[in-house]
Amino acid sequence: MAVGNKGVSVRLVGVQKVYGQRVVLDDLDLRIGKGEFIAIVGHSGTGKSTLLRLLAGLEQPTRGDVLIDDSPVTGLTPTARVMFQDARLLPWLSVFDNVAVVLPKPDKLQVEQALDRVGLLEHRHKWPAQLSGGQRQRVALARALVVRPPLLLLDEPLGALDALTRLEMQSLIESLWREERFTAVLVTHDVSEAVRLADRVICIADGRVSLDLEVPLPRPRDRSSSFLRLESKVLATILGRGSADDNEAHRVGSRGAAPMEA
Ligand SMILES: Nc1ncnc2c1ncn2[C@@H]1O[C@H](COP(=O)(O)OP(=O)(O)OP(=O)(O)O)[C@@H](O)[C@H]1O
């Protein structure tokens, strides 16, 4: 498989996605650099998962182009792996086999390294039912990363976890990303998680990008005053209000979450 440990670049140009009468994404433009970590936030139903499915090649845009390393996505994106909110493990396979199953040619060392990287090597002989929710998501992460994908798509992967496990998983994802520098696109409802992990936080509203906010904070990030300012800026955009220190330069487009009368 054509995979490596360097990220890919991603470009969406004038992307529209229509389901029946519903225009979910409309003339959306977005660029993601190689190895960047992007978080996508926005109200429920604004098309965040749709956007990930377009990047994965699970769907095609109604109009416009999705380009990975400058090549249009026309079928499943071979460089991408997706992680979902539910781990989607096969209950009749061991932890080891749940990771090995995605390899065209199972390789014991490769699987054990992937499990070791997520801290689950000693659990490799267990069944999914014997694991906690957090451990199951670690297996899903190992399965996604075992092929060292250049593009990791994360669809609210930590949404069902308790707060503490969620923080641990955020640290794990961040440290694996820092080691391997794949391109990461995280869909999340948790604005704090977005600001903690992402180089840029993208808000989607009315089918397009309503905020593209750089997070220029050193990692690992704590909840400093700068962190809180960025967090409130993202929240204000999602809620459709300008925050007191809002900077118009961060807003893009003329529609969507433009500041409204508060
Ligand atoms: N296959 C489909 N057929 C018809 N409508 C769809 C399909 N997939 C998504 N939609 C609709 O498109 C809209 C956007 O869905 P999507 O799941 O991308 O939103 P989202 O922002 O990820 O939402 P959430 O935050 O609730 O997960 C929703 O109205 C949804 O019902």
The ligand as an SDF file (V2000), in Angstrom:
LIG
                    3D

 31 33  0  0  0  0  0  0  0  0999 V2000
  -26.4310   10.0950    2.9330 N   0  0  0  0  0  0  0  0  0  0  0  0
  -27.2060   11.1300    3.2330 C   0  0  0  0  0  0  0  0  0  0  0  0
  -28.4110   11.2760    2.6460 N   0  0  0  0  0  0  0  0  0  0  0  0
  -29.2040   12.3250    2.9180 C   0  0  0  0  0  0  0  0  0  0  0  0
  -28.8950   13.3010    3.7840 N   0  0  0  0  0  0  0  0  0  0  0  0
  -27.7070   13.2110    4.4090 C   0  0  0  0  0  0  0  0  0  0  0  0
  -26.8080   12.1290    4.1760 C   0  0  0  0  0  0  0  0  0  0  0  0
  -25.7070   12.3180    4.9400 N   0  0  0  0  0  0  0  0  0  0  0  0
  -25.9120   13.4670    5.6200 C   0  0  0  0  0  0  0  0  0  0  0  0
  -27.1060   14.0000    5.3070 N   0  0  0  0  0  0  0  0  0  0  0  0
  -27.6590   15.2510    5.8500 C   0  0  0  0  0  0  0  0  0  0  0  0
  -26.6950   16.2410    5.6560 O   0  0  0  0  0  0  0  0  0  0  0  0
  -26.6430   17.1290    6.7660 C   0  0  0  0  0  0  0  0  0  0  0  0
  -25.2460   17.1970    7.3030 C   0  0  0  0  0  0  0  0  0  0  0  0
  -24.9210   15.9600    7.9070 O   0  0  0  0  0  0  0  0  0  0  0  0
  -23.5240   15.7230    8.6230 P   0  0  0  0  0  0  0  0  0  0  0  0
  -23.6000   14.4080    9.2920 O   0  0  0  0  0  0  0  0  0  0  0  0
  -22.4220   15.9480    7.6620 O   0  0  0  0  0  0  0  0  0  0  0  0
  -23.5030   16.9110    9.6810 O   0  0  0  0  0  0  0  0  0  0  0  0
  -22.5670   17.0970   10.9520 P   0  0  0  0  0  0  0  0  0  0  0  0
  -22.1950   18.5320   10.9620 O   0  0  0  0  0  0  0  0  0  0  0  0
  -21.4740   16.1010   10.9490 O   0  0  0  0  0  0  0  0  0  0  0  0
  -23.6000   16.7910   12.1100 O   0  0  0  0  0  0  0  0  0  0  0  0
  -23.3200   16.2560   13.6060 P   0  0  0  0  0  0  0  0  0  0  0  0
  -22.4980   17.3220   14.2540 O   0  0  0  0  0  0  0  0  0  0  0  0
  -24.6860   16.1450   14.1920 O   0  0  0  0  0  0  0  0  0  0  0  0
  -22.6000   14.9460   13.4760 O   0  0  0  0  0  0  0  0  0  0  0  0
  -27.6820   16.6300    7.7560 C   0  0  0  0  0  0  0  0  0  0  0  0
  -28.8560   17.3470    7.5630 O   0  0  0  0  0  0  0  0  0  0  0  0
  -27.8880   15.1920    7.3460 C   0  0  0  0  0  0  0  0  0  0  0  0
  -29.1850   14.7690    7.6390 O   0  0  0  0  0  0  0  0  0  0  0  0
  1  2  1  0
  2  3  1  0
  2  7  2  0
  3  4  2  0
  4  5  1  0
  5  6  2  0
  6  7  1  0
  6 10  1  0
  7  8  1  0
  8  9  2  0
  9 10  1  0
 10 11  1  0
 11 12  1  0
 11 30  1  0
 12 13  1  0
 13 14  1  0
 13 28  1  0
 14 15  1  0
 15 16  1  0
 16 17  2  0
 16 18  1  0
 16 19  1  0
 19 20  1  0
 20 21  2  0
 20 22  1  0
 20 23  1  0
 23 24  1  0
 24 25  2  0
 24 26  1  0
 24 27  1  0
 28 29  1  0
 28 30  1  0
 30 31  1  0
M  END
$$$$
